[in-house]
Amino acid sequence: MLSTTLIHSLWLLNVFTLRFVYAQLPLPYPPYIPPNLADGALRTSGQPNPQWSNLLGNLLYFYEAQRSGKLPSANRVSWRNSSTLNDGKDVGLDLTGGYFDAGDYIKATFPLTAVLQSICWGATDFGEGYDATNQTAYLDDMLRWGLDWLMKAHPSANTLYVLVGNTDVDDAYWGGDQNIPSFRPSYQINDTNPGTDAAAGASAAFSACANLYSNRSFGGPYSPPASLQNSSYAEKLLIHAQQLYSFAVNATGGQKTYQASVPEIAASYGSSSYTDELTLAALLLSWATNSSSLYQQAEDYYTKFELSGQNSVFNWDSKTPGLAVLFAQISQSDSTTGGNFSVWRDEAERYFDRIVNRQGPGYMTTGQHFYGLLYYDGDSDDASLNPALNAAMLLTRYAQIASTPAKKASYLNFAQSQVNYALGKNSMHVPYIVGMHPNSPTNPHSAMASGGNDISTLDTSPLNETYILYGAVVGGPNKFDKFYNIRSDWPETEVALDYNAPMLTLAAMHVVNDTTDPFFTSLEVGAYEKVRPKGQPCDSAFPKACAGPQLSKGGKIAMAVVVAVVGLFISGLLVWYLYELKAAKVA
């Protein structure tokens, strides 16, 4: 029988080994802290470019500000506190940690998995950008904070928690992170009440990140992945990816969108379909496991679900436009999974050609003397930058393997126009990233950063945001390129995990390939205030503004009197005309 001392020694060795094999990269010291606003107006040069480096660092920093749970001692956001430490207790689990989804305090799995999948994909394509700027450890930290929570949210093979928090209670609360309402129920999908899209989306995220931590590269024109290889952690992620894919495919409750099982999430993050997530999960898992059968299954799904020929946006809900790009990347790599590169190249270029040639549902905003923003009615109305930046991300990624130099140039030029627009080349002279420049938005819709606690005086208490939410990409301007910078105007000023994701990949790409500054360094400080629109925008936050100027009660009475008098006058003219006409006939 083993002695107590030996057992204790083996236990310590096991703990040490687990910590070692799963250990994340050590964080830099001194830590990266966002520079002052004024620094964003300074011209720089060098490789890597200092301003692109700061942008990448700030975009990652935003995710740290969105953390839920017990914050570590290395927390860089001084005004954040540990929060929601009882999450999961209602179901006997520890669901603390993870990220608050946007300007409020719910934790939503479906959009989070899209964010993690997107960022891991980007760090696979343009990983050198993180390495060159000493941001790889922060990337690792950011990903693990989300992935470790996602593993807790997947406590068994056929169970996935998809929402923590009550959306109605959360929407009614406006305040800091220490007084968040304690009523935070946990909602799950399971074998009898499944959610194909949520399970498949989580599988895709785990697979994409397992590939990154396995240091798998698409090769060819793409940079090596970010240097955070950890095979033990990758294997752990892959187990969850495989279980969730099986859950998505084989649930006894059938295949359905997850809001059918959890209607409480429908209004916030309802899914339009599960077909794109299921195809994406099969495709990424095929690459992670080098499985030709899974690759074939992904192709079969693409055909079965009639995903070809679509012209939709790419976002947390709509993954279809990214599928052809990923199929093409895998088939051109040294993967043995199979696939016809030319078929997927043609499918991707059909989609992109319609964007750059203005033949699809997306169109360009007025832009005045600028290029304008790619805009999709409906999808762009409540966060205009997100569809445009996601398109730019896909274009930039795919351009590396485009069929001709002309197409590559066309795709990159269009993508650059959207990046430039987001970084200040617009009629408002605003870079739509908080804390990057003196002209940046100053009133992001964030309950944490505002410092206020009265939802009825959201815009005026306090008048100025208490904390700068560095690196947060806001919703963006309206279709007329107007930006009002109003805190309660959530379509324009809200922040969200998925808003930052495409810009993060684009910034990493620019670090690798661009020695010139981002556009915002050329902006005149204070130029926004000269053109800032007055009043309120016409959008979901201010529907009354869509009706145009309204008359006062007295004005309405006066208008009614005028209409009545005019009506009587016209009636009198008509009577006179008929009388004269009758008299003429008698004569």
Phi, psi and omega in degrees: 000134182293141178288158179299321180296318181293318179299316179296321179295318179295322179297316179297320179297319180295316179299314180299318181296315180299317180294325182289312186289330180263359190299141175272169182293145177294139181284148181297150172223126000293156183289158173286127175235133181305138179288172179295155179307317185299333181294337180292345179265002182268137176281141180225177176203166178125172179228114000288153181293129184300323182287320175295324178296316178295321179299314179299315180297319179293320180298321176290322180302324179305318181297327177295325178291340183265007185291144172248159176098197180282115183280142181283167180294338180275008179306129183265346185265097192298332184270358176273150180232159171300146188206163176045054185278001177251008181303130178095346181297331180294341179241014177073026181233164171263101177248026175286160181098197181076199185232141167289138194288326188206229182276005182235210191229019174278159173242116186243121187289317188299309177292328178299318181295326177295321179295312181297318179297317181295315183291320177295321177298315180295322180287343173282320182283318188231043184297333180300333179298320178290318181296316186294335183257007181061034180252001184297321178296324178288326174298312178303315180298315181296313182296315182294326179299324177278315183292320179296322176293319181298326176293323176293326179285353177241071188285341177213166190307319187245032177225131177218125176278128188247352180203133171235120183118154177259120187296324180292314179296318182295318180295335182274352182257132174226108182178187185283182187276359181261354180234027178299132180309136186283346178283097184226077181293155180250130184244135184236157162252152182208188187299322181269337177233075190274177173212097187300317182295316181292318179294315180293321178297320177293320176300316180298319179296314179297320179294314181300319182283329174297321177297318179295313181288345173271358180064034178279133183239150174282348177068199178058234185280356184272149179288162173298157177296162174303145188277071177230034183303132176206097188296325180293317178293321178299319179295322178298316178296321184294325177300314178295322179298316181293316180297318182290325177295317178298320176300314181298322185277321195247008182305135181293339178280002178090190179250127184199164175288149191289338178289346174293331178265331180232079183296342181297340182266351190303315185290329184271310185218050175292148183259141181277337183190158174255355188293321181289320179295320181296319178294317180296319180298316179297319183292312181292325178291327177296321180288322181293329183251001182055045184257114177290330180291320177292322177299316179296323178297319178297316178297320179296320177299316182303320179285312183301318183272004177054050181278343180293145174084001180283155181231032184282172175284165172251121178201193184299335182261325187249103185260351189306315182300335179280343185295313181297324178296314181291320174303314182295318180298315181293318183289336177271350180278185180273017179294145179263015182287341180103197179105145180258105185302317184296326178296314182284329174299314180296321180294318179294317184288331173301315181294312184290324178298323180291331176288305186289336179263009176059043181250357181258190180290339177282143179224169181266137174294171186304312176068351186050239182271008176259178186287328181097170183250136175294124189227134177242117178304133183094290183292329182267351189296325184253008176184078192296328184288331188297310177298322182292317181287326175295321176297317179298321179297313180294318179298315180296318180295311185288328184307333181297337182236023180298157187288332181222156175301325180295317178294318179302314180296319181297315182293316181293322179295318179294315179301318181295325179297324180286322175296314179299318179301312181296333183260016170121351179275070182212168186291347176270347183059038183243125166277121191276043176230122185297134172081008182269336189200155177303336179271000182297158176304139183247356182230058178297145179281085181221117181298325181292311188282337186296322184084358179270167178219016181233107184293339180283342178236043187304323185275343186241352182232097357277167181293322178245140179307132183291320183237145177273120181272072186308136173082001182280123172278125181272173182302315176114179185285173176276183185292349177260014178069018180266138178230123189263343176057046179252128186300319182282352181276074188300331176298329182263327190244354180292152176251159180198154180303318185283342178292325183281334191303309181294323180294331178297313178295319180295321178294320178298320178297318181292326176300320181290320193247353192233123176263348180273155183293156167299158187301329188297340179292342181266359183285143173285123178298129180091358183296329180297317183299336179286336184239005183303125182290150180266162177080212183235152178280161173268100179203189185296335179279332182229066182297332180294334179291343180285344181274356180083183181301138181252141178280149174288173180300317179296322179295321179295322179295316180297320179296322179295320179297315180299314180299318180297315180297314179298322180296317178296319180297315180294319178298319179297318178298320181294317178298315179299318181296315180296322179297314180296322180296319180293320180296322180294322180292322179295318179295000000 
